[in-house]
């Protein structure tokens, strides 16, 4: 979890941008904005969430799966957990 703590400011800034994008999308739909503009906002939000997921996942892999201090059994359990999350995310 140290990777989350060390990048906390950066991650929170990303989350705040995503929140702002979602609020903008909500306003766009409420103001009956053009469909193409709404679709572009949705695509931007998806890209931002994918970027956030990628950054946190990379930290997790580096910190947990590449940790030579963990037992092979613990590393295997960590691998199964991240595979499960990736499968869920890609659905």
C-alpha positions in Angstrom: 0.0 0.0 0.0 3.0 2.3 0.2 2.7 2.9 -3.5 -0.8 4.5 -2.9 0.5 6.6 0.0 3.6 7.8 -1.9 1.4 8.8 -4.9 -1.5 10.0 -2.9 -1.4 13.7 -4.0 -1.1 12.7 -7.6 -3.9 10.1 -7.4 -6.2 12.4 -5.6 -5.7 15.1 -8.3 -6.6 12.5 -10.9 -9.7 11.6 -9.0 -10.8 15.2 -8.6 -10.4 15.7 -12.4 -12.5 12.7 -13.1 -15.1 14.0 -10.6 -15.1 17.4 -12.5 -15.5 15.6 -15.8 -18.5 13.6 -14.4 -20.1 16.8 -13.1 -19.6 18.4 -16.4 -21.2 15.5 -18.1 -24.2 15.7 -15.8 -24.6 19.4 -16.6 -24.3 18.7 -20.4 -27.1 16.1 -20.2 -29.2 18.4 -18.1 -28.8 21.2 -20.6 -29.7 19.0 -23.6 -26.2 19.3 -25.1 -25.5 17.7 -28.5 -25.0 14.0 -28.5 -21.5 14.1 -30.0 -20.4 16.4 -27.2 -21.8 14.1 -24.6 -20.1 11.1 -26.2 -16.8 12.9 -26.3 -17.2 13.7 -22.5 -17.9 10.1 -21.8 -14.9 9.0 -23.8 -12.7 11.5 -21.9 -14.0 10.2 -18.5 -13.3 6.6 -19.6 -9.8 7.5 -20.6 -9.2 9.2 -17.3 -10.5 6.2 -15.3 -8.4 3.9 -17.4 -5.3 6.0 -16.7 -6.0 6.0 -13.0 -6.6 2.2 -13.1 -3.3 1.7 -15.0 -1.3 3.8 -12.5 -2.7 2.1 -9.4 -2.3 -1.4 -11.0 1.3 -0.7 -12.0 2.1 0.3 -8.4 0.4 -2.8 -7.1 2.2 -5.1 -9.4 5.6 -3.6 -8.7 5.0 -3.5 -4.9 3.3 -6.8 -4.3 4.0 -9.1 -7.1 7.6 -8.2 -7.5 8.3 -8.2 -3.8 11.0 -10.7 -3.2 10.4 -10.6 0.6 7.0 -12.3 0.1 6.7 -16.0 0.1 5.9 -17.7 -3.2 2.4 -18.6 -1.8 1.7 -15.0 -0.9 2.9 -13.8 -4.3 0.6 -16.4 -6.0 -2.3 -15.2 -3.9 -1.6 -11.6 -4.9 -1.4 -12.7 -8.5 -4.8 -14.3 -8.3 -6.3 -11.2 -6.7 -5.0 -8.8 -9.4 -6.1 -11.2 -12.1 -9.6 -11.2 -10.6 -9.7 -7.4 -10.5 -8.5 -7.2 -14.1 -11.1 -9.6 -15.3 -13.8 -7.6 -13.5 -12.5 -4.3 -14.9 -12.5 -5.6 -18.4 -16.1 -6.9 -18.4 
